[in-house]
Amino acid sequence: MAPSRSSGSSSPRRRRSDERVRSLLLKAAATALTLVAAGAAALHVSGHVKTAAAPLHPAVVGGAPAHGGKLSLSPSVRSADVQAVTSSYAS
């Protein structure tokens, strides 16, 4: 007796083809989603530009001159005559 060929969904060749199609559809969907997200991000960024000519590093107000200036370093933590904190609400 010859094997029946009426049930195509159970053949190994058909299953491989279905898996290949599903794989390609998943890859295409992921690629499309990535492109849409990148496009949306580009639109968002281009719509929120403040000033295209703004400097990346603005000048420091009251700072030393750029050429021939002198840099003086001082400690940023200074001692004071106050009572030490020995506990807090969380401790």
NORDA-V857190 format. One record per pair of residues at least 12 apart in sequence whose ideal C-beta (glycine too) atoms are under 8 Angstrom apart, sorted by the first residue. I is the first residue (numbers start at 1). GAP is how many residues later the second one is. If there is no record, write none. Layout:
i | gap
I | GAP
I | GAP
This chain:
none
